[in-house]
Amino acid sequence: MARRAGTPAARSPRRSGAARGRVPASDVRRRRHTGRDPVSGPLASQVRHEVQLVARNGEQLLLTLGIPVLLLVFFSTVDVLPTGTDDPIDFLAPGILALAVMSTAMVSLGIGTGFERSYHVLKRLGATPLGRGRLIAAKVASVVVVELVQFAVLVPVAFALGWSPPSPNWLLALGAVVLGSVAFAGIGLSLAGRLRGEINLAAQNGLYLVLLLLGGMVIPFDELPAVLRTVATALPSGALADVLRETLSDAGTRPATSWLVLAGWAVASPIVARRLFRFD
């Protein structure tokens, strides 16, 4: 059909960049201006927040750094434990590193998450752009950051106290720390996801003491009664401490069994946590 003179021809509608599958230029400019990706921004911010919560809380600092350093220094200089070694530091250093992992991945994470759940903080954060998946990822990342700080403090302290491992395999030790962190985080979140804040606090602290005393961290397995020794070798704390002694000092008592126990806990405890954990 002919068009009237002076009347513009009809143009087919053009699709926007977003409709054609491209990122709109305005979004690209906004990212360049802010310097942050809209996905990674909330995650990084939450990781910083989680780490700051630990750094600003005196009880958390005592748990994650104060107690491990105190136990390492005291029992290395005051020979009161039957460590079975010429120098107590050779037995204590790997055990205290295992204790540090348990303190952060189980107790610190579990107590903090439990109170956040009781006060409905988790539910509110899960409904924000952060989302539940990135919230859990932020907590995991914060555990890694705190553990790096712990090792950066504890290892030099152990060296200063005379620890000199003959042929340490730090790569295998790192693998053991990862398995231990997963195992303890699963245990801590299993309790935090079901119990009220105050009950969870008591349960986490009580379990911490049990695993400390029976886990071969400061008291050798051979010094425990036979019944308790059997239980201790099946605990994640005992397995991690034994594996770290083997990988760092060639002093593990049953390394193959301990690796299997540690791997089993690293698989089982997150599955249990996934089934038990509730955000509200």
N, C-alpha and C positions, 0 to 999 in steps of 0.2 A: 504494500500500500504506500502510495506517495505521501510524504509528509508536507505539512504546510511550511511555507517559507518563513524563516526566522525561528522555527521551532527546533530546539536541539534534539538530535537523534537520541533515542532511548539507549541507555548503556546497561550492559549486563552487570548485575551486582558483583563487586569484587569481594572475595573472601579475605578475612583478616589473617594476619600471620599465624595467630593462635589456631584459627580454624584449619589452616593448611598444615598444622603440625609443627610450626616453628615457634620458638620462644619469642613473644612480643619484644620489640626493641625497648619499650619502656621498662620491662622487667630486667633486661640485660643492663640498661643504664642504672637501674636501681641497685642491682647487685654490685656493679662497679663502684657506685657511690658509697654504699654501705660497707663494701668489703666482706660481706658475709653471705653465705648461701642460706636461703630460707629453711633448708632442711637441717644443715649442720649447725646453724646458729643456736637454736633452742637446746640441742644436745650438748654443745660445748658450754653453754651457759649453765646448764644443769650440773654438768661435771664439776665446774668451778664451785657451784653452790654446795655440792655434796662434800667436796674436799674442805671448803671453808667451814662447814658445820663441824667436821672433825677437828680442824685446827683451832677453832674458837671454843671448843668444849673441853674444860679441864678434865672431866672424867674420861672422855675419849682419848685425850693425850696420855693420861695415866695408864690407860689400858693398852694402847697401841705402842707406846714408847717407854713410859716410865717403868712399868712392871718388868718388861723384858730386859731393859738395861740394868735395873736394880738387881734382878735375879742373876744376870750374867756376871756383874761385877762382884756381888756379895759371895756367891758360891764358888767363884773362881779364886777369890782371895782368902776365903775362910773355908778350910778343908773339913767340912762336916758331912758331906754326902759320900756314900760309897760308890764313887764313879767307876772304880776298877781300872783307872788309868794313872800314870805317873803324874800327869798334870791335869787337874779337873777341867781346864778350859778345852781340852781336846774332846771331852765328852759333852760339855755344856754348850759349846758354840753352835753345833748343828741343831741341838735340841731347842735352844732359845730361838733360833731362826724359825723352826717349826712352830714354836709358841707364838711368834709374831704373826705368822700367817693365820693361825687360828684366831688370834685376838682381833684381827681386822676383818677377815672374810666371814667369820661366824658371829662373834659377839658384837663387834661394833656395827656391822651391817645389820645384824638381826635386831638389836635393840633399837637402833635408829628407825629402821623400817617398821618395827612393831608400833612404836609411838606415832609415827606418821599415819599408819593405818587406823589406829585408835582415834586419832583426831580428824580423820577423814581427809587428810592431806593427799594421800595417794589417789583417792577417788577424784578429787578436784584436779590434780595434776594430770591424771589420765584422760580427763575431758578437755584439756587444753591442746593447742597445736603440737605440744611435745609428744603426746600420745603415750600409751602404756609401754609399747616396745622400746621407744627411746628412753623412757624413764628407767626401765630395767637396765638398758645399755649404759646409761649414765652412772648408775650405782655400781655396775661391774667395773667401769673405767675408773671410778673413784677408788675402788678397792685396789686396783693395780697401782695407781698413783701413790696411795698411802703405803703400800708394801714396798715400793721403790724407795721411798723415804726411810722406812724402817731398815731396809738392808743397807742403805747408804750410811746409816748411823751405827747399826749393830756390827757390821763386818769390820769397820775400822776400830771400834771398841774392842772387839775380840782380838784383832791383830795387836793392839796396844797391850792387851793382857797376856800376850805370849802365844796366841794361837798361830800355828804354822802348819797347815795341812800339807802332807807330803806330795800328793798328786791330785789336786782337786779337779773334778770334771764339772765345771760350772754350767755347761750346757745341759747335762743330765739333771743337775740340781735344779735348773730353771724349769725343766719339764716336770719334775716332782712338785715344785712350788705351784705350777699351773694346776696340776691334778688336785693338789691339796686345797688350793683356793676354791676350785669348783666344788669339791666335796664339802668343805666347811660352809660355803655360801648356801649350798642346798639345805644343809642342816639348819642353819640360822634362819633362812627364809621359810622353812617348813614350820618352825615354831612361831615366827613373826606373823605368818599368814593365818594362823588359827587362834592364837591366844590373845587375851586382852593385854594392853601395854604393861601394866604392873606385873601380871603373872608371867608374861614373856620375859621381862627384865630378870625376875628371880630364876626362871628356868635357864636362861642363857648364862647367867653367872654361876649357877649351880653346876651346869654341864661343863663350863669352863674349868672349874676346880677339879671335877672328876677326871676330865681328859688330861689336865695338867699333871695330876698325881699318878694316874695309871697309864699315861701315854708314853712313858719312856723318855720324857723330855728332860727331867732333872733327876729321876730315879731309874737306874737300869732295870730292865725286865727281870734279870736274874735275882734281884733283891726282893722281888714280890713273891708272895705265896703262890703255890702252884695254880690254884684256881684263878686268882687274879691275873696271873701271868698269861693264862690262856685267853682271858677276856681282853687283856691289854694288847696282845698281838693282833687282835681283830678290829681294833679301833683305828680310825683314820689318823689320830694324833700319833699313836705308836708307829703306824706304818710310815708316816711322813718323816718322823724323827729318825727312824732306822734307815730309810732311803737316803736322807741327807747325810747321815754319818757315813754311809757307804760311798756315796758319790763325792763327798768332800774329803773324807779322812780314811777311806778303806776300812772302816770300823763297824760296819753293819753286822748285826747278829744273824739275820735271816733275810737278806736283801730280795731274793726272788719272791718269797712269800709276801714281803712288804709291798713290793711293786704291784702284785696282784690285788692285795687288799686295798691299796690306795686307788687303783684304777676302778675296782668294784664300787667303792664309795663315790668316786667321781661320776660314775654312770648312774648309780641308784639314787643318790640324794637329790639331784636336780629333778628326776622324774617324780619323786615323792613331793618335792616342793611345788612342782607344776600342778599336781593333783590337789594339794591341800591349800595352796595360797589363794587368798581372797583379797580383793582391793577394798572391800568395805566390811 
